[in-house]
């Protein structure tokens, strides 16, 4: 077998990135939910779920959902 020229991410690096994605997803969803509930939005759970799931699985999709929420919340 040929040795790899550059190491693959694994171990502690992969754990830190994974935890960071989970934390950012949860924090974004929590902030959206509490803000929407405070403003009396009847779709607060939908917005929180959209931001949390899209951040968890796509990253940029979650930022897009967050931007749309902030834009329409007036």
N, CA, C, O and CB atoms as a CASP TS submission, in Angstrom:
PFRMAT TS
TARGET T0000
AUTHOR 0000-0000-0000
METHOD Language model
MODEL 1
PARENT N/A
ATOM      1  N   UNK     1       0.838  -1.186   0.000  1.00  0.00           N
ATOM      2  CA  UNK     1       0.000   0.000   0.000  1.00  0.00           C
ATOM      3  C   UNK     1       0.879   1.245   0.000  1.00  0.00           C
ATOM      4  O   UNK     1       1.977   1.257   0.558  1.00  0.00           O
ATOM      5  CB  UNK     1      -0.951   0.001   1.216  1.00  0.00           C
ATOM      6  N   UNK     2       0.370   2.285  -0.637  1.00  0.00           N
ATOM      7  CA  UNK     2       1.086   3.549  -0.677  1.00  0.00           C
ATOM      8  C   UNK     2       0.655   4.417   0.494  1.00  0.00           C
ATOM      9  O   UNK     2      -0.536   4.491   0.801  1.00  0.00           O
ATOM     10  CB  UNK     2       0.844   4.276  -2.013  1.00  0.00           C
ATOM     11  N   UNK     3       1.593   5.070   1.148  1.00  0.00           N
ATOM     12  CA  UNK     3       1.200   5.961   2.251  1.00  0.00           C
ATOM     13  C   UNK     3       0.545   7.229   1.716  1.00  0.00           C
ATOM     14  O   UNK     3       0.876   7.703   0.629  1.00  0.00           O
ATOM     15  CB  UNK     3       2.424   6.325   3.116  1.00  0.00           C
ATOM     16  N   UNK     4      -0.370   7.757   2.478  1.00  0.00           N
ATOM     17  CA  UNK     4      -1.036   9.001   2.095  1.00  0.00           C
ATOM     18  C   UNK     4      -0.082  10.167   2.292  1.00  0.00           C
ATOM     19  O   UNK     4       0.661  10.213   3.272  1.00  0.00           O
ATOM     20  CB  UNK     4      -2.334   9.214   2.916  1.00  0.00           C
ATOM     21  N   UNK     5      -0.105  11.099   1.365  1.00  0.00           N
ATOM     22  CA  UNK     5       0.747  12.273   1.474  1.00  0.00           C
ATOM     23  C   UNK     5       0.205  13.250   2.525  1.00  0.00           C
ATOM     24  O   UNK     5       0.971  13.919   3.218  1.00  0.00           O
ATOM     25  CB  UNK     5       0.867  12.968   0.112  1.00  0.00           C
ATOM     26  N   UNK     6      -1.098  13.319   2.631  1.00  0.00           N
ATOM     27  CA  UNK     6      -1.723  14.208   3.610  1.00  0.00           C
ATOM     28  C   UNK     6      -2.672  13.354   4.445  1.00  0.00           C
ATOM     29  O   UNK     6      -3.373  12.491   3.917  1.00  0.00           O
ATOM     30  CB  UNK     6      -2.485  15.412   2.913  1.00  0.00           C
ATOM     31  N   UNK     7      -2.686  13.595   5.721  1.00  0.00           N
ATOM     32  CA  UNK     7      -3.535  12.808   6.594  1.00  0.00           C
ATOM     33  C   UNK     7      -5.009  13.123   6.402  1.00  0.00           C
ATOM     34  O   UNK     7      -5.371  14.248   6.056  1.00  0.00           O
ATOM     35  CB  UNK     7      -3.148  13.036   8.026  1.00  0.00           C
ATOM     36  N   UNK     8      -5.833  12.158   6.622  1.00  0.00           N
ATOM     37  CA  UNK     8      -7.270  12.350   6.569  1.00  0.00           C
ATOM     38  C   UNK     8      -7.758  12.818   7.937  1.00  0.00           C
ATOM     39  O   UNK     8      -7.227  12.395   8.963  1.00  0.00           O
ATOM     40  CB  UNK     8      -7.990  11.045   6.137  1.00  0.00           C
ATOM     41  N   UNK     9      -8.764  13.687   7.956  1.00  0.00           N
ATOM     42  CA  UNK     9      -9.272  14.121   9.251  1.00  0.00           C
ATOM     43  C   UNK     9      -9.905  12.952   9.997  1.00  0.00           C
ATOM     44  O   UNK     9     -10.631  12.140   9.423  1.00  0.00           O
ATOM     45  CB  UNK     9     -10.290  15.257   9.078  1.00  0.00           C
ATOM     46  N   UNK    10      -9.625  12.894  11.220  1.00  0.00           N
ATOM     47  CA  UNK    10     -10.186  11.829  12.032  1.00  0.00           C
ATOM     48  C   UNK    10      -9.840  12.093  13.481  1.00  0.00           C
ATOM     49  O   UNK    10      -9.121  13.040  13.799  1.00  0.00           O
ATOM     50  CB  UNK    10      -9.667  10.444  11.582  1.00  0.00           C
ATOM     51  N   UNK    11     -10.339  11.279  14.323  1.00  0.00           N
ATOM     52  CA  UNK    11     -10.022  11.424  15.734  1.00  0.00           C
ATOM     53  C   UNK    11     -10.586  12.702  16.316  1.00  0.00           C
ATOM     54  O   UNK    11     -11.775  12.990  16.176  1.00  0.00           O
ATOM     55  CB  UNK    11      -8.535  11.386  15.937  1.00  0.00           C
ATOM     56  N   UNK    12      -9.729  13.465  16.967  1.00  0.00           N
ATOM     57  CA  UNK    12     -10.180  14.642  17.707  1.00  0.00           C
ATOM     58  C   UNK    12     -10.669  15.754  16.773  1.00  0.00           C
ATOM     59  O   UNK    12     -11.601  16.479  17.119  1.00  0.00           O
ATOM     60  CB  UNK    12      -9.052  15.165  18.588  1.00  0.00           C
ATOM     61  N   UNK    13     -10.047  15.899  15.585  1.00  0.00           N
ATOM     62  CA  UNK    13     -10.482  16.950  14.662  1.00  0.00           C
ATOM     63  C   UNK    13     -11.916  16.720  14.191  1.00  0.00           C
ATOM     64  O   UNK    13     -12.733  17.640  14.170  1.00  0.00           O
ATOM     65  CB  UNK    13      -9.542  17.019  13.455  1.00  0.00           C
ATOM     66  N   UNK    14     -12.197  15.503  13.824  1.00  0.00           N
ATOM     67  CA  UNK    14     -13.539  15.173  13.360  1.00  0.00           C
ATOM     68  C   UNK    14     -14.562  15.313  14.480  1.00  0.00           C
ATOM     69  O   UNK    14     -15.687  15.751  14.238  1.00  0.00           O
ATOM     70  CB  UNK    14     -13.572  13.757  12.797  1.00  0.00           C
ATOM     71  N   UNK    15     -14.193  14.953  15.680  1.00  0.00           N
ATOM     72  CA  UNK    15     -15.080  15.088  16.832  1.00  0.00           C
ATOM     73  C   UNK    15     -15.391  16.558  17.109  1.00  0.00           C
ATOM     74  O   UNK    15     -16.543  16.903  17.375  1.00  0.00           O
ATOM     75  CB  UNK    15     -14.451  14.436  18.073  1.00  0.00           C
ATOM     76  N   UNK    16     -14.394  17.416  17.052  1.00  0.00           N
ATOM     77  CA  UNK    16     -14.599  18.839  17.317  1.00  0.00           C
ATOM     78  C   UNK    16     -15.502  19.458  16.252  1.00  0.00           C
ATOM     79  O   UNK    16     -16.413  20.217  16.584  1.00  0.00           O
ATOM     80  CB  UNK    16     -13.249  19.580  17.369  1.00  0.00           C
ATOM     81  N   UNK    17     -15.265  19.149  14.993  1.00  0.00           N
ATOM     82  CA  UNK    17     -16.095  19.697  13.916  1.00  0.00           C
ATOM     83  C   UNK    17     -17.535  19.212  14.036  1.00  0.00           C
ATOM     84  O   UNK    17     -18.471  19.991  13.852  1.00  0.00           O
ATOM     85  CB  UNK    17     -15.522  19.308  12.546  1.00  0.00           C
ATOM     86  N   UNK    18     -17.713  17.947  14.341  1.00  0.00           N
ATOM     87  CA  UNK    18     -19.058  17.388  14.497  1.00  0.00           C
ATOM     88  C   UNK    18     -19.796  18.043  15.662  1.00  0.00           C
ATOM     89  O   UNK    18     -20.967  18.402  15.532  1.00  0.00           O
ATOM     90  CB  UNK    18     -18.984  15.870  14.710  1.00  0.00           C
ATOM     91  N   UNK    19     -19.126  18.198  16.783  1.00  0.00           N
ATOM     92  CA  UNK    19     -19.755  18.852  17.932  1.00  0.00           C
ATOM     93  C   UNK    19     -20.073  20.308  17.638  1.00  0.00           C
ATOM     94  O   UNK    19     -21.110  20.813  18.068  1.00  0.00           O
ATOM     95  CB  UNK    19     -18.854  18.756  19.155  1.00  0.00           C
ATOM     96  N   UNK    20     -19.199  20.988  16.915  1.00  0.00           N
ATOM     97  CA  UNK    20     -19.447  22.377  16.562  1.00  0.00           C
ATOM     98  C   UNK    20     -20.682  22.511  15.670  1.00  0.00           C
ATOM     99  O   UNK    20     -21.480  23.430  15.854  1.00  0.00           O
ATOM    100  CB  UNK    20     -18.225  22.968  15.862  1.00  0.00           C
ATOM    101  N   UNK    21     -20.841  21.615  14.721  1.00  0.00           N
ATOM    102  CA  UNK    21     -22.018  21.646  13.840  1.00  0.00           C
ATOM    103  C   UNK    21     -23.287  21.389  14.645  1.00  0.00           C
ATOM    104  O   UNK    21     -24.294  22.069  14.447  1.00  0.00           O
ATOM    105  CB  UNK    21     -21.883  20.598  12.705  1.00  0.00           C
ATOM    106  N   UNK    22     -23.250  20.414  15.552  1.00  0.00           N
ATOM    107  CA  UNK    22     -24.426  20.137  16.384  1.00  0.00           C
ATOM    108  C   UNK    22     -24.775  21.316  17.276  1.00  0.00           C
ATOM    109  O   UNK    22     -25.947  21.667  17.407  1.00  0.00           O
ATOM    110  CB  UNK    22     -24.188  18.900  17.239  1.00  0.00           C
ATOM    111  N   UNK    23     -23.776  21.930  17.888  1.00  0.00           N
ATOM    112  CA  UNK    23     -24.028  23.062  18.785  1.00  0.00           C
ATOM    113  C   UNK    23     -24.587  24.251  18.008  1.00  0.00           C
ATOM    114  O   UNK    23     -25.549  24.878  18.451  1.00  0.00           O
ATOM    115  CB  UNK    23     -22.734  23.469  19.519  1.00  0.00           C
ATOM    116  N   UNK    24     -23.997  24.567  16.854  1.00  0.00           N
ATOM    117  CA  UNK    24     -24.503  25.678  16.048  1.00  0.00           C
ATOM    118  C   UNK    24     -25.928  25.423  15.565  1.00  0.00           C
ATOM    119  O   UNK    24     -26.746  26.342  15.520  1.00  0.00           O
ATOM    120  CB  UNK    24     -23.589  25.919  14.853  1.00  0.00           C
ATOM    121  N   UNK    25     -26.216  24.200  15.213  1.00  0.00           N
ATOM    122  CA  UNK    25     -27.560  23.852  14.783  1.00  0.00           C
ATOM    123  C   UNK    25     -28.567  24.041  15.917  1.00  0.00           C
ATOM    124  O   UNK    25     -29.635  24.619  15.715  1.00  0.00           O
ATOM    125  CB  UNK    25     -27.596  22.411  14.277  1.00  0.00           C
ATOM    126  N   UNK    26     -28.228  23.558  17.091  1.00  0.00           N
ATOM    127  CA  UNK    26     -29.126  23.676  18.240  1.00  0.00           C
ATOM    128  C   UNK    26     -29.303  25.129  18.667  1.00  0.00           C
ATOM    129  O   UNK    26     -30.423  25.565  18.933  1.00  0.00           O
ATOM    130  CB  UNK    26     -28.598  22.851  19.410  1.00  0.00           C
ATOM    131  N   UNK    27     -28.210  25.880  18.735  1.00  0.00           N
ATOM    132  CA  UNK    27     -28.287  27.279  19.168  1.00  0.00           C
ATOM    133  C   UNK    27     -29.113  28.108  18.189  1.00  0.00           C
ATOM    134  O   UNK    27     -29.930  28.927  18.608  1.00  0.00           O
ATOM    135  CB  UNK    27     -26.878  27.877  19.306  1.00  0.00           C
ATOM    136  N   UNK    28     -28.908  27.903  16.899  1.00  0.00           N
ATOM    137  CA  UNK    28     -29.694  28.636  15.906  1.00  0.00           C
ATOM    138  C   UNK    28     -31.175  28.316  16.002  1.00  0.00           C
ATOM    139  O   UNK    28     -32.013  29.217  15.959  1.00  0.00           O
ATOM    140  CB  UNK    28     -29.196  28.326  14.511  1.00  0.00           C
ATOM    141  N   UNK    29     -31.498  27.038  16.131  1.00  0.00           N
ATOM    142  CA  UNK    29     -32.906  26.639  16.235  1.00  0.00           C
ATOM    143  C   UNK    29     -33.531  27.177  17.521  1.00  0.00           C
ATOM    144  O   UNK    29     -34.679  27.622  17.512  1.00  0.00           O
ATOM    145  CB  UNK    29     -33.037  25.105  16.186  1.00  0.00           C
ATOM    146  N   UNK    30     -32.794  27.141  18.613  1.00  0.00           N
ATOM    147  CA  UNK    30     -33.312  27.649  19.888  1.00  0.00           C
ATOM    148  C   UNK    30     -33.570  29.151  19.811  1.00  0.00           C
ATOM    149  O   UNK    30     -34.606  29.629  20.273  1.00  0.00           O
ATOM    150  CB  UNK    30     -32.328  27.341  21.031  1.00  0.00           C
ATOM    151  N   UNK    31     -32.631  29.895  19.227  1.00  0.00           N
ATOM    152  CA  UNK    31     -32.807  31.341  19.128  1.00  0.00           C
ATOM    153  C   UNK    31     -34.019  31.680  18.263  1.00  0.00           C
ATOM    154  O   UNK    31     -34.814  32.549  18.620  1.00  0.00           O
ATOM    155  CB  UNK    31     -31.543  31.997  18.553  1.00  0.00           C
ATOM    156  N   UNK    32     -34.160  31.000  17.133  1.00  0.00           N
ATOM    157  CA  UNK    32     -35.294  31.258  16.248  1.00  0.00           C
ATOM    158  C   UNK    32     -36.602  30.927  16.953  1.00  0.00           C
ATOM    159  O   UNK    32     -37.564  31.690  16.860  1.00  0.00           O
ATOM    160  CB  UNK    32     -35.166  30.444  14.950  1.00  0.00           C
ATOM    161  N   UNK    33     -36.648  29.805  17.652  1.00  0.00           N
ATOM    162  CA  UNK    33     -37.884  29.414  18.335  1.00  0.00           C
ATOM    163  C   UNK    33     -38.265  30.417  19.419  1.00  0.00           C
ATOM    164  O   UNK    33     -39.420  30.840  19.480  1.00  0.00           O
ATOM    165  CB  UNK    33     -37.733  28.021  18.946  1.00  0.00           C
ATOM    166  N   UNK    34     -37.329  30.803  20.269  1.00  0.00           N
ATOM    167  CA  UNK    34     -37.653  31.746  21.343  1.00  0.00           C
ATOM    168  C   UNK    34     -38.037  33.109  20.784  1.00  0.00           C
ATOM    169  O   UNK    34     -38.940  33.758  21.313  1.00  0.00           O
ATOM    170  CB  UNK    34     -36.469  31.891  22.302  1.00  0.00           C
ATOM    171  N   UNK    35     -37.369  33.554  19.723  1.00  0.00           N
ATOM    172  CA  UNK    35     -37.703  34.835  19.116  1.00  0.00           C
ATOM    173  C   UNK    35     -39.093  34.787  18.477  1.00  0.00           C
ATOM    174  O   UNK    35     -39.882  35.721  18.622  1.00  0.00           O
ATOM    175  CB  UNK    35     -36.648  35.221  18.070  1.00  0.00           C
ATOM    176  N   UNK    36     -39.381  33.706  17.779  1.00  0.00           N
ATOM    177  CA  UNK    36     -40.695  33.584  17.134  1.00  0.00           C
ATOM    178  C   UNK    36     -41.813  33.472  18.169  1.00  0.00           C
ATOM    179  O   UNK    36     -42.881  34.056  17.986  1.00  0.00           O
ATOM    180  CB  UNK    36     -40.721  32.364  16.201  1.00  0.00           C
ATOM    181  N   UNK    37     -41.586  32.743  19.235  1.00  0.00           N
ATOM    182  CA  UNK    37     -42.601  32.648  20.299  1.00  0.00           C
ATOM    183  C   UNK    37     -42.829  34.002  20.955  1.00  0.00           C
ATOM    184  O   UNK    37     -43.967  34.366  21.251  1.00  0.00           O
ATOM    185  CB  UNK    37     -42.178  31.616  21.362  1.00  0.00           C
ATOM    186  N   UNK    38     -41.758  34.746  21.182  1.00  0.00           N
ATOM    187  CA  UNK    38     -41.883  36.066  21.804  1.00  0.00           C
ATOM    188  C   UNK    38     -42.671  37.010  20.912  1.00  0.00           C
ATOM    189  O   UNK    38     -43.407  37.861  21.413  1.00  0.00           O
ATOM    190  CB  UNK    38     -40.500  36.655  22.101  1.00  0.00           C
ATOM    191  N   UNK    39     -42.533  36.877  19.615  1.00  0.00           N
ATOM    192  CA  UNK    39     -43.242  37.728  18.667  1.00  0.00           C
ATOM    193  C   UNK    39     -44.635  37.208  18.341  1.00  0.00           C
ATOM    194  O   UNK    39     -45.377  37.868  17.613  1.00  0.00           O
ATOM    195  CB  UNK    39     -42.444  37.857  17.399  1.00  0.00           C
ATOM    196  N   UNK    40     -45.007  36.043  18.862  1.00  0.00           N
ATOM    197  CA  UNK    40     -46.336  35.503  18.647  1.00  0.00           C
ATOM    198  C   UNK    40     -46.527  34.829  17.298  1.00  0.00           C
ATOM    199  O   UNK    40     -47.652  34.747  16.803  1.00  0.00           O
ATOM    200  CB  UNK    40     -47.328  36.581  18.792  1.00  0.00           C
ATOM    201  N   UNK    41     -45.463  34.353  16.706  1.00  0.00           N
ATOM    202  CA  UNK    41     -45.550  33.670  15.412  1.00  0.00           C
ATOM    203  C   UNK    41     -46.116  32.270  15.624  1.00  0.00           C
ATOM    204  O   UNK    41     -45.616  31.514  16.457  1.00  0.00           O
ATOM    205  CB  UNK    41     -44.153  33.602  14.716  1.00  0.00           C
ATOM    206  N   UNK    42     -47.152  31.930  14.875  1.00  0.00           N
ATOM    207  CA  UNK    42     -47.765  30.612  15.051  1.00  0.00           C
ATOM    208  C   UNK    42     -46.935  29.497  14.418  1.00  0.00           C
ATOM    209  O   UNK    42     -47.184  28.321  14.681  1.00  0.00           O
ATOM    210  CB  UNK    42     -49.163  30.608  14.458  1.00  0.00           C
ATOM    211  N   UNK    43     -45.966  29.845  13.601  1.00  0.00           N
ATOM    212  CA  UNK    43     -45.096  28.862  12.944  1.00  0.00           C
ATOM    213  C   UNK    43     -43.710  28.807  13.587  1.00  0.00           C
ATOM    214  O   UNK    43     -42.728  28.523  12.901  1.00  0.00           O
ATOM    215  CB  UNK    43     -44.962  29.189  11.456  1.00  0.00           C
ATOM    216  N   UNK    44     -43.614  29.070  14.870  1.00  0.00           N
ATOM    217  CA  UNK    44     -42.320  29.104  15.552  1.00  0.00           C
ATOM    218  C   UNK    44     -41.609  27.764  15.483  1.00  0.00           C
ATOM    219  O   UNK    44     -40.402  27.717  15.247  1.00  0.00           O
ATOM    220  CB  UNK    44     -42.501  29.513  17.001  1.00  0.00           C
ATOM    221  N   UNK    45     -42.330  26.688  15.682  1.00  0.00           N
ATOM    222  CA  UNK    45     -41.709  25.363  15.639  1.00  0.00           C
ATOM    223  C   UNK    45     -41.230  25.034  14.227  1.00  0.00           C
ATOM    224  O   UNK    45     -40.176  24.418  14.065  1.00  0.00           O
ATOM    225  CB  UNK    45     -42.697  24.290  16.127  1.00  0.00           C
ATOM    226  N   UNK    46     -41.973  25.425  13.222  1.00  0.00           N
ATOM    227  CA  UNK    46     -41.551  25.190  11.841  1.00  0.00           C
ATOM    228  C   UNK    46     -40.251  25.921  11.529  1.00  0.00           C
ATOM    229  O   UNK    46     -39.335  25.342  10.946  1.00  0.00           O
ATOM    230  CB  UNK    46     -42.646  25.631  10.867  1.00  0.00           C
ATOM    231  N   UNK    47     -40.168  27.194  11.917  1.00  0.00           N
ATOM    232  CA  UNK    47     -38.956  27.963  11.653  1.00  0.00           C
ATOM    233  C   UNK    47     -37.761  27.371  12.392  1.00  0.00           C
ATOM    234  O   UNK    47     -36.670  27.269  11.830  1.00  0.00           O
ATOM    235  CB  UNK    47     -39.153  29.427  12.057  1.00  0.00           C
ATOM    236  N   UNK    48     -37.960  26.984  13.634  1.00  0.00           N
ATOM    237  CA  UNK    48     -36.864  26.392  14.400  1.00  0.00           C
ATOM    238  C   UNK    48     -36.408  25.081  13.778  1.00  0.00           C
ATOM    239  O   UNK    48     -35.210  24.822  13.665  1.00  0.00           O
ATOM    240  CB  UNK    48     -37.286  26.165  15.852  1.00  0.00           C
ATOM    241  N   UNK    49     -37.354  24.265  13.382  1.00  0.00           N
ATOM    242  CA  UNK    49     -37.020  22.988  12.744  1.00  0.00           C
ATOM    243  C   UNK    49     -36.301  23.213  11.418  1.00  0.00           C
ATOM    244  O   UNK    49     -35.331  22.518  11.113  1.00  0.00           O
ATOM    245  CB  UNK    49     -38.290  22.150  12.520  1.00  0.00           C
ATOM    246  N   UNK    50     -36.765  24.167  10.639  1.00  0.00           N
ATOM    247  CA  UNK    50     -36.126  24.452   9.348  1.00  0.00           C
ATOM    248  C   UNK    50     -34.687  24.918   9.543  1.00  0.00           C
ATOM    249  O   UNK    50     -33.780  24.436   8.864  1.00  0.00           O
ATOM    250  CB  UNK    50     -36.924  25.517   8.576  1.00  0.00           C
ATOM    251  N   UNK    51     -34.476  25.842  10.455  1.00  0.00           N
ATOM    252  CA  UNK    51     -33.120  26.350  10.679  1.00  0.00           C
ATOM    253  C   UNK    51     -32.231  25.257  11.253  1.00  0.00           C
ATOM    254  O   UNK    51     -31.099  25.085  10.803  1.00  0.00           O
ATOM    255  CB  UNK    51     -33.144  27.566  11.622  1.00  0.00           C
ATOM    256  N   UNK    52     -32.722  24.519  12.237  1.00  0.00           N
ATOM    257  CA  UNK    52     -31.907  23.481  12.862  1.00  0.00           C
ATOM    258  C   UNK    52     -31.536  22.353  11.923  1.00  0.00           C
ATOM    259  O   UNK    52     -30.370  21.966  11.850  1.00  0.00           O
ATOM    260  CB  UNK    52     -32.623  22.921  14.038  1.00  0.00           C
ATOM    261  N   UNK    53     -32.510  21.818  11.204  1.00  0.00           N
ATOM    262  CA  UNK    53     -32.245  20.674  10.321  1.00  0.00           C
ATOM    263  C   UNK    53     -31.395  21.095   9.131  1.00  0.00           C
ATOM    264  O   UNK    53     -30.465  20.384   8.749  1.00  0.00           O
ATOM    265  CB  UNK    53     -33.564  20.049   9.832  1.00  0.00           C
ATOM    266  N   UNK    54     -31.708  22.247   8.541  1.00  0.00           N
ATOM    267  CA  UNK    54     -30.916  22.685   7.398  1.00  0.00           C
ATOM    268  C   UNK    54     -29.489  23.031   7.791  1.00  0.00           C
ATOM    269  O   UNK    54     -28.566  22.800   7.009  1.00  0.00           O
ATOM    270  CB  UNK    54     -31.569  23.878   6.741  1.00  0.00           C
ATOM    271  N   UNK    55     -29.287  23.577   8.979  1.00  0.00           N
ATOM    272  CA  UNK    55     -27.928  23.842   9.443  1.00  0.00           C
ATOM    273  C   UNK    55     -27.195  22.540   9.686  1.00  0.00           C
ATOM    274  O   UNK    55     -26.012  22.423   9.366  1.00  0.00           O
ATOM    275  CB  UNK    55     -27.943  24.689  10.720  1.00  0.00           C
ATOM    276  N   UNK    56     -27.870  21.581  10.237  1.00  0.00           N
ATOM    277  CA  UNK    56     -27.245  20.302  10.546  1.00  0.00           C
ATOM    278  C   UNK    56     -26.831  19.562   9.281  1.00  0.00           C
ATOM    279  O   UNK    56     -25.738  18.997   9.231  1.00  0.00           O
ATOM    280  CB  UNK    56     -28.189  19.441  11.366  1.00  0.00           C
ATOM    281  N   UNK    57     -27.678  19.553   8.264  1.00  0.00           N
ATOM    282  CA  UNK    57     -27.402  18.747   7.086  1.00  0.00           C
ATOM    283  C   UNK    57     -26.741  19.494   5.934  1.00  0.00           C
ATOM    284  O   UNK    57     -26.016  18.885   5.147  1.00  0.00           O
ATOM    285  CB  UNK    57     -28.657  18.155   6.610  1.00  0.00           C
ATOM    286  N   UNK    58     -26.978  20.811   5.818  1.00  0.00           N
ATOM    287  CA  UNK    58     -26.419  21.523   4.673  1.00  0.00           C
ATOM    288  C   UNK    58     -25.519  22.683   5.046  1.00  0.00           C
ATOM    289  O   UNK    58     -24.688  23.089   4.234  1.00  0.00           O
ATOM    290  CB  UNK    58     -27.515  22.022   3.817  1.00  0.00           C
ATOM    291  N   UNK    59     -25.652  23.225   6.228  1.00  0.00           N
ATOM    292  CA  UNK    59     -24.823  24.363   6.629  1.00  0.00           C
ATOM    293  C   UNK    59     -25.335  25.664   6.044  1.00  0.00           C
ATOM    294  O   UNK    59     -25.956  26.462   6.747  1.00  0.00           O
ATOM    295  CB  UNK    59     -23.383  24.144   6.204  1.00  0.00           C
ATOM    296  N   UNK    60     -25.082  25.884   4.773  1.00  0.00           N
ATOM    297  CA  UNK    60     -25.504  27.135   4.138  1.00  0.00           C
ATOM    298  C   UNK    60     -27.012  27.226   4.000  1.00  0.00           C
ATOM    299  O   UNK    60     -27.562  28.327   3.996  1.00  0.00           O
ATOM    300  CB  UNK    60     -24.861  27.272   2.774  1.00  0.00           C
ATOM    301  N   UNK    61     -27.685  26.106   3.889  1.00  0.00           N
ATOM    302  CA  UNK    61     -29.145  26.120   3.840  1.00  0.00           C
ATOM    303  C   UNK    61     -29.734  26.650   5.141  1.00  0.00           C
ATOM    304  O   UNK    61     -30.752  27.342   5.131  1.00  0.00           O
ATOM    305  CB  UNK    61     -29.682  24.716   3.555  1.00  0.00           C
ATOM    306  N   UNK    62     -29.103  26.330   6.242  1.00  0.00           N
ATOM    307  CA  UNK    62     -29.548  26.846   7.532  1.00  0.00           C
ATOM    308  C   UNK    62     -29.359  28.344   7.639  1.00  0.00           C
ATOM    309  O   UNK    62     -30.203  29.043   8.200  1.00  0.00           O
ATOM    310  CB  UNK    62     -28.808  26.159   8.654  1.00  0.00           C
ATOM    311  N   UNK    63     -28.252  28.844   7.101  1.00  0.00           N
ATOM    312  CA  UNK    63     -28.043  30.290   7.095  1.00  0.00           C
ATOM    313  C   UNK    63     -29.062  30.987   6.207  1.00  0.00           C
ATOM    314  O   UNK    63     -29.521  32.085   6.522  1.00  0.00           O
ATOM    315  CB  UNK    63     -26.628  30.622   6.628  1.00  0.00           C
ATOM    316  N   UNK    64     -29.410  30.353   5.108  1.00  0.00           N
ATOM    317  CA  UNK    64     -30.431  30.907   4.226  1.00  0.00           C
ATOM    318  C   UNK    64     -31.793  30.931   4.924  1.00  0.00           C
ATOM    319  O   UNK    64     -32.513  31.926   4.839  1.00  0.00           O
ATOM    320  CB  UNK    64     -30.511  30.095   2.922  1.00  0.00           C
ATOM    321  N   UNK    65     -32.151  29.843   5.613  1.00  0.00           N
ATOM    322  CA  UNK    65     -33.422  29.796   6.347  1.00  0.00           C
ATOM    323  C   UNK    65     -33.436  30.845   7.463  1.00  0.00           C
ATOM    324  O   UNK    65     -34.467  31.470   7.713  1.00  0.00           O
ATOM    325  CB  UNK    65     -33.658  28.382   6.938  1.00  0.00           C
ATOM    326  N   UNK    66     -32.310  31.037   8.127  1.00  0.00           N
ATOM    327  CA  UNK    66     -32.211  32.055   9.174  1.00  0.00           C
ATOM    328  C   UNK    66     -32.382  33.449   8.584  1.00  0.00           C
ATOM    329  O   UNK    66     -33.062  34.290   9.172  1.00  0.00           O
ATOM    330  CB  UNK    66     -30.860  31.949   9.907  1.00  0.00           C
ATOM    331  N   UNK    67     -31.778  33.701   7.440  1.00  0.00           N
ATOM    332  CA  UNK    67     -31.916  35.003   6.786  1.00  0.00           C
ATOM    333  C   UNK    67     -33.360  35.258   6.365  1.00  0.00           C
ATOM    334  O   UNK    67     -33.860  36.373   6.515  1.00  0.00           O
ATOM    335  CB  UNK    67     -30.991  35.089   5.566  1.00  0.00           C
ATOM    336  N   UNK    68     -34.029  34.245   5.844  1.00  0.00           N
ATOM    337  CA  UNK    68     -35.433  34.401   5.447  1.00  0.00           C
ATOM    338  C   UNK    68     -36.297  34.662   6.671  1.00  0.00           C
ATOM    339  O   UNK    68     -37.207  35.490   6.617  1.00  0.00           O
ATOM    340  CB  UNK    68     -35.935  33.147   4.694  1.00  0.00           C
ATOM    341  N   UNK    69     -36.028  33.969   7.772  1.00  0.00           N
ATOM    342  CA  UNK    69     -36.800  34.203   8.995  1.00  0.00           C
ATOM    343  C   UNK    69     -36.627  35.634   9.491  1.00  0.00           C
ATOM    344  O   UNK    69     -37.605  36.311   9.807  1.00  0.00           O
ATOM    345  CB  UNK    69     -36.379  33.216  10.090  1.00  0.00           C
ATOM    346  N   UNK    70     -35.380  36.088   9.557  1.00  0.00           N
ATOM    347  CA  UNK    70     -35.124  37.449  10.057  1.00  0.00           C
ATOM    348  C   UNK    70     -35.763  38.478   9.127  1.00  0.00           C
ATOM    349  O   UNK    70     -36.257  39.504   9.594  1.00  0.00           O
ATOM    350  CB  UNK    70     -33.595  37.714  10.183  1.00  0.00           C
ATOM    351  N   UNK    71     -35.762  38.224   7.834  1.00  0.00           N
ATOM    352  CA  UNK    71     -36.344  39.150   6.874  1.00  0.00           C
ATOM    353  C   UNK    71     -37.861  39.235   6.997  1.00  0.00           C
ATOM    354  O   UNK    71     -38.424  40.319   6.849  1.00  0.00           O
ATOM    355  CB  UNK    71     -35.968  38.741   5.473  1.00  0.00           C
ATOM    356  N   UNK    72     -38.532  38.124   7.263  1.00  0.00           N
ATOM    357  CA  UNK    72     -40.002  38.117   7.282  1.00  0.00           C
ATOM    358  C   UNK    72     -40.608  38.357   8.659  1.00  0.00           C
ATOM    359  O   UNK    72     -41.831  38.444   8.765  1.00  0.00           O
ATOM    360  CB  UNK    72     -40.502  36.811   6.757  1.00  0.00           C
ATOM    361  N   UNK    73     -39.828  38.466   9.693  1.00  0.00           N
ATOM    362  CA  UNK    73     -40.385  38.494  11.051  1.00  0.00           C
ATOM    363  C   UNK    73     -41.015  39.806  11.470  1.00  0.00           C
ATOM    364  O   UNK    73     -41.625  39.856  12.538  1.00  0.00           O
ATOM    365  CB  UNK    73     -39.329  38.163  12.011  1.00  0.00           C
ATOM    366  N   UNK    74     -40.905  40.855  10.701  1.00  0.00           N
ATOM    367  CA  UNK    74     -41.465  42.153  11.106  1.00  0.00           C
ATOM    368  C   UNK    74     -42.946  42.107  11.279  1.00  0.00           C
ATOM    369  O   UNK    74     -43.560  43.119  11.618  1.00  0.00           O
ATOM    370  CB  UNK    74     -41.124  43.208  10.108  1.00  0.00           C
TER
END
